[in-house]
Amino acid sequence: MSGHGQPVPLTARPGHALRGTAPVPGDKSISHRALILGALAVGETRIRGLLEGQDVLDTAAAMRAFGAQVEREGQEWVVHGVGTGGFAEPADVIDCGNSGTGVRLIMGAMATTPITATFTGDASLRRRPMGRVTEPLSLFGARAYGREGGRLPMTVVGARDPLPVRHALTVPSAQVKSAILLAGLNAPGQTVVIEREATRDHTERMLKGFGAEIHIADGPEGREIAVTGRPELRPQRIEVPRDPSSAAFPVCAGLIVPGSEVLVPAIGLNPTRAGLYQTLVEMGADLTFENRREEGGEPVADLRARFSGALRGVEVPPERAASMIDEYPILSVVAAFAEGPTVMRGVRELRVKESDRIEAMAQVLRAAGVEVEEGPDWWIVHGRGAGGVRGGGLAQTRLDHRIAMSALILGLASREGMGVDDAGPIATSFPAFAGLMTDLGAVLEPGDER
Ligand code: S3P
């Protein structure tokens, strides 16, 4: 899907407490990886709880185009993989829609197989930088031909005789790390990725589960992740935990909408993903983590969020950025309802997400009467305290699901509500968002007239 649909305007009305249970969908990062690793294993992988958002459906279609069988059977998704190095050359262009994770991981997965594939995506994805993956993939011997600035559409020619690679990441990106590890699967010998800042480690955990030889150690330059090429990946049964990045929306709504109490069950709380929750606790949020347990190799808990009328602004340490990189938009909304400034530094990466998320949220917050300062890799939201946010603006969602959901949550907690010009992008990661929020008591109305 390439975001060609008609815009779907939606307005969030204030003044309704949110109460109840919010079962958010499966983790997006793990869902992409489950399909891709399933396609690279020999035999049948079964996946429960797969996120059926458009981003993941686009990855499923891509895996079919590379020769894997991918089908939904009742509550499960079944993948018949072709084995490492077994990808066939796709007959048509691979359209990854809105998904940076999809396109970058798939480029990695095919880069060490002697096939050629052309990738494209929607207007948002076609603006995003691909050089960060194609440069390390060229070390394996792959070649990439894209538009100016390393943009899609782009053709990748996989290496015929791939070489193993040792590469230190120049940007803190789990997508780049994962692309290199997936490419390393079909290169002889050991491929090593070094990361200075820990990014989400689902690829490492899942590769282990699929039977790859993977070693992780601290080295002088950072964490060294070594994968041995040409393993026979064993098909798996995968339970996808619920997505902490999607849970952030009902949780944060519960904290800032007066009178609310929201329970979000079975949330994945992998430490490489949980930075938002630590930050919310530091702000004074009434948040409890119940029934902490492990499911499918990932730490999980039920999260209960109660309205918190005395939140304080905080300084978010830059070294926490990678563990909450997708949560800054919704954190900036919570910050607007806190007392005093919230300072977010070391967040340059936000400028190259589905939209420039600092600029997009600054527009939303200013339209709602909140003061924001911003620089290349930092921003400050000047909180107005509980009940202090006017709202009343119209947000441009810029083909970015997280901007759309953040603006609507702001509207629910504000005095005058908030409209978004297009709620369509929410379907990429959280198709049930509007229904789930409405079930909690939120009022979301079609149209953007306030
Ligand atoms: C993801 C990594 C992050 C994150 C994205 C999902 C992943 O991107 O923002 O939503 O699944 O690996 P970067 O690798 O660009 O930081």
Boltz pocket constraint, residues with backbone or C-beta under 6 A from the ligand:
constraints:
  - pocket:
      binder: B
      contacts: [[A, 28], [A, 29], [A, 30], [A, 101], [A, 172], [A, 173], [A, 174], [A, 175], [A, 176], [A, 178], [A, 200], [A, 325], [A, 326], [A, 349]]
      max_distance: 6.0
